Amino acid sequence: MDSSADARRVRAHTIGEMMHTRVVYTTPDSPMSEAAAEMVRERVGSALVLEGSFLAGILTERDILRAAATATDLTTVRVSAWMTKDPQSAEPDTTIEDAAQMMLGGGFRHLPVMEGRTVRGVVSLRDLAAARITRPEP
């Protein structure tokens, strides 16, 4: 029982303890439609944009929606046109509270987790909220 994802999240104190390590990656030159399709397939709300191993940006479902609302052809427009460049990130030992403050203050919902220049995972604002909600035992 103690090994469930929900149990881990309730006890988590840092984002490294609860981050998602299954991350969708794309490149700045990829078509938006391909990145969006991969996000849908993996059931995630963001894709990290890499140039080689360097984190160049983040593409979120909000970015895709904004692009679609302008009648942009998502099969031809590149991720680089809509991604957030040089996104804010945090280290695995960042507390849940500090990460939530960073995200709320910056107005974003997905935070790359980096160790030095290496991507370790992603946390969402929803993940952080779930980590602080205690659920009654069944």
Secondary structure, 3 states (H helix, E strand, C coil): CCCCHHHHHHHCCEHHHCCECCCCEECCCCEHHHHHHHHHHHCCCEEEEEECCEEEEEEEHHHHHHHHHCCCCCCCCEHHHCCEECCCCECCCCEHHHHHHHHHHHCCCEEEEEECCEEEEEEEHHHHHHHHCCCCCC
